[in-house]
């Protein structure tokens, strides 16, 4: 995005589609980057995202995104309170007689 290459994030087959509005696609990428900023209070709330998607106002420059490299969030959790709750789920099919 900083280098002006955000269009490289768009699938190649979409780039040749005449129905794709590139300005809107780049705006969606920009808004997506605003939603993954490092600090949660920098991220827009959903009502702001909806407004940003609907209007043509200038968007703020996104701050660096949050990076998550741990492949298993719960692995190594020391406290039982930090572990996800176990779920015993059964699925049944209702059939008429």
Backbone bond lengths (Angstrom), bond angles and torsions (degrees), N, CA, C in turn:
res aa  C-N    CA-C-N  psi(-1)  N-CA   C-N-CA  omega(-1)  CA-C   N-CA-C  phi
1 X - - - 1.456 - - 1.531 109.51 -
2 X 1.326 116.42 -45.99 1.463 120.12 -179.14 1.523 111.78 -63.14
3 X 1.331 115.57 -32.63 1.460 120.64 -178.06 1.527 112.72 -87.41
4 X 1.335 116.05 1.04 1.459 119.61 179.83 1.521 113.46 78.85
5 X 1.329 117.11 21.50 1.461 121.00 -177.81 1.519 112.78 -111.68
6 X 1.303 118.08 27.16 1.466 120.97 -177.40 1.525 111.46 -60.97
7 X 1.324 117.95 -27.50 1.457 120.55 179.64 1.524 111.73 -62.53
8 X 1.330 118.20 -18.81 1.465 121.09 178.06 1.524 111.92 -69.82
9 X 1.329 117.32 -14.48 1.461 120.94 177.47 1.525 111.99 -81.24
10 X 1.312 116.91 -10.89 1.462 121.67 -177.94 1.526 108.57 -89.61
11 X 1.320 116.65 135.01 1.458 121.81 179.21 1.528 110.22 -52.55
12 X 1.320 115.99 139.11 1.466 120.76 -176.52 1.521 113.16 -59.55
13 X 1.341 117.06 -37.90 1.462 118.27 -178.86 1.527 111.66 -67.71
14 X 1.347 117.67 -24.15 1.462 120.14 177.66 1.524 111.16 -76.55
15 X 1.331 116.64 -28.95 1.463 119.95 -179.25 1.525 111.72 -61.94
16 X 1.326 116.70 -30.65 1.468 119.50 -178.95 1.524 113.07 -91.48
17 X 1.333 117.19 -3.98 1.465 121.17 -179.70 1.524 109.44 -78.29
18 X 1.337 117.83 119.13 1.474 120.24 -178.68 1.533 113.22 -68.33
19 X 1.335 118.24 -13.60 1.456 121.14 -178.68 1.523 112.65 -87.51
20 X 1.317 117.10 -9.04 1.464 121.28 -178.90 1.525 109.16 -85.98
21 X 1.312 116.03 124.43 1.455 121.72 177.00 1.525 107.56 -88.17
22 X 1.320 116.78 105.50 1.464 121.54 -175.72 1.523 112.43 -62.36
23 X 1.300 117.18 -34.73 1.465 120.13 178.21 1.529 110.48 -62.05
24 X 1.328 116.27 -41.95 1.461 120.10 178.13 1.526 111.52 -68.99
25 X 1.323 117.17 -39.15 1.464 120.90 178.83 1.531 110.70 -62.74
26 X 1.324 117.46 -43.61 1.465 121.20 178.47 1.521 111.17 -67.20
27 X 1.322 116.96 -33.55 1.468 120.75 176.70 1.534 110.08 -65.49
28 X 1.323 116.66 -40.59 1.470 120.29 178.15 1.528 110.79 -63.85
29 X 1.305 117.67 -39.82 1.468 121.22 176.82 1.520 109.55 -62.41
30 X 1.315 117.03 -45.08 1.467 122.25 179.78 1.537 110.12 -59.71
31 X 1.331 116.63 -46.62 1.467 120.61 179.63 1.525 110.17 -64.09
32 X 1.321 117.20 -39.20 1.460 120.82 176.47 1.518 111.77 -59.60
33 X 1.320 117.08 -40.02 1.469 120.54 177.74 1.526 111.38 -67.29
34 X 1.315 117.22 -33.40 1.470 119.79 175.37 1.527 110.82 -64.86
35 X 1.326 116.43 -31.61 1.469 121.15 -176.85 1.526 113.83 -78.46
36 X 1.313 118.21 -12.34 1.471 120.39 -178.23 1.531 112.15 -117.26
37 X 1.317 116.62 23.98 1.459 119.87 178.82 1.529 110.46 -63.45
38 X 1.322 116.10 152.66 1.459 122.62 -175.16 1.532 113.16 -53.21
39 X 1.309 117.48 -49.44 1.465 121.19 -176.15 1.528 109.76 -93.88
40 X 1.327 116.71 125.63 1.475 119.56 -177.64 1.528 114.18 -56.08
41 X 1.326 118.25 -34.16 1.466 118.90 -178.23 1.527 112.33 -72.41
42 X 1.333 117.96 -12.82 1.466 121.24 174.84 1.528 111.49 -82.99
43 X 1.332 116.41 -18.79 1.459 120.81 -176.69 1.528 110.47 -77.88
44 X 1.334 117.41 142.29 1.468 119.69 178.03 1.525 110.68 -73.40
45 X 1.338 116.08 150.40 1.462 118.86 174.04 1.532 108.11 -80.82
46 X 1.314 116.12 170.54 1.465 119.96 -173.74 1.524 113.39 -63.09
47 X 1.317 117.47 -35.73 1.466 118.12 179.01 1.533 110.25 -66.46
48 X 1.328 116.91 -35.25 1.469 120.24 176.02 1.524 111.09 -67.14
49 X 1.336 116.92 -39.04 1.464 120.91 178.70 1.526 110.07 -62.22
50 X 1.316 116.62 -43.39 1.467 120.51 179.25 1.522 109.82 -61.51
51 X 1.324 116.83 -43.32 1.471 119.80 178.45 1.529 111.16 -63.91
52 X 1.331 116.68 -41.92 1.463 120.02 -179.66 1.527 111.16 -64.37
53 X 1.325 116.60 -36.85 1.465 119.78 178.90 1.523 111.35 -69.01
54 X 1.331 117.17 -29.03 1.449 121.01 -174.45 1.509 116.29 -90.81
55 X 1.317 117.90 -19.32 1.468 118.18 -178.25 1.518 110.71 -115.55
56 X 1.291 116.28 178.55 1.470 121.78 -175.93 1.527 112.38 -113.62
57 X 1.345 116.54 20.84 1.464 118.80 -178.53 1.529 110.74 -68.98
58 X 1.299 115.09 162.66 1.466 121.05 179.51 1.524 108.65 -72.09
59 X 1.327 115.46 133.13 1.463 121.18 -178.86 1.521 110.26 -90.67
60 X 1.338 117.01 148.45 1.461 119.18 175.69 1.527 110.36 -67.83
61 X 1.306 116.07 154.46 1.461 121.10 177.94 1.527 108.58 -71.78
62 X 1.338 118.79 128.01 1.465 119.05 -179.83 1.518 111.69 -70.22
63 X 1.318 114.49 144.78 1.459 121.30 174.01 1.523 107.14 -84.66
64 X 1.330 118.16 170.54 1.473 119.20 -178.27 1.521 111.93 -55.37
65 X 1.333 116.15 142.63 1.467 120.01 -179.91 1.520 112.00 -75.00
66 X 1.323 114.36 162.30 1.461 120.23 174.06 1.518 107.19 -78.56
67 X 1.294 116.19 139.25 1.458 121.01 177.81 1.511 108.62 -112.38
68 X 1.310 115.15 135.05 1.454 120.18 178.96 1.518 106.86 -127.09
69 X 1.324 116.67 116.07 1.457 120.12 -176.02 1.514 113.11 -110.31
70 X 1.317 118.39 -11.38 1.452 121.72 179.99 1.519 108.56 -72.17
71 X 1.335 117.38 122.51 1.460 120.29 -176.82 1.521 112.43 -78.78
72 X 1.321 117.45 -23.66 1.458 120.26 178.35 1.513 108.00 -130.59
73 X 1.317 115.92 102.28 1.456 121.68 -174.88 1.514 112.17 -57.74
74 X 1.317 117.74 -36.73 1.460 120.95 -172.55 1.519 112.96 -92.40
75 X 1.308 117.95 -10.38 1.455 120.02 179.97 1.524 109.38 -67.13
76 X 1.282 115.73 129.66 1.454 119.49 178.18 1.511 113.96 82.80
77 X 1.330 117.98 7.61 1.462 119.14 176.88 1.520 107.94 -65.89
78 X 1.324 116.87 126.24 1.453 121.34 -174.14 1.519 112.66 -83.60
79 X 1.283 117.11 -28.14 1.457 120.60 -175.77 1.526 110.07 -104.59
80 X 1.325 117.86 134.65 1.472 119.18 175.79 1.525 111.99 -58.70
81 X 1.323 117.03 -26.62 1.465 120.16 179.43 1.526 111.40 -67.34
82 X 1.336 117.48 -23.30 1.459 120.65 -178.99 1.522 112.60 -88.04
83 X 1.326 117.03 -11.71 1.449 120.24 -179.17 1.528 109.73 -82.09
84 X 1.330 116.45 149.83 1.468 118.48 179.19 1.522 110.21 -69.91
85 X 1.318 116.79 150.39 1.455 118.72 178.17 1.524 109.92 -67.56
86 X 1.323 115.90 147.03 1.457 118.35 176.70 1.528 108.18 -79.49
87 X 1.279 115.29 147.28 1.459 120.58 -178.64 1.513 108.70 -125.17
88 X 1.300 116.02 122.29 1.453 121.68 172.62 1.517 106.10 -105.27
89 X 1.307 115.68 105.06 1.450 120.68 -174.53 1.514 109.50 -118.53
90 X 1.296 115.91 135.49 1.461 119.51 172.84 1.519 107.63 -124.47
91 X 1.312 114.52 144.38 1.446 120.32 -179.81 1.523 107.09 -116.54
92 X 1.286 115.40 126.91 1.464 119.75 178.31 1.502 109.81 -120.58
93 X 1.300 114.21 152.68 1.446 120.32 178.34 1.521 108.14 -106.79
94 X 1.303 116.17 127.95 1.462 120.45 178.90 1.524 107.06 -90.14
95 X 1.319 114.79 123.65 1.453 120.27 179.00 1.522 109.24 -125.97
96 X 1.301 115.86 139.12 1.456 120.67 177.01 1.526 110.97 -72.71
97 X 1.340 115.81 156.15 1.474 119.99 179.65 1.495 111.69 -83.16
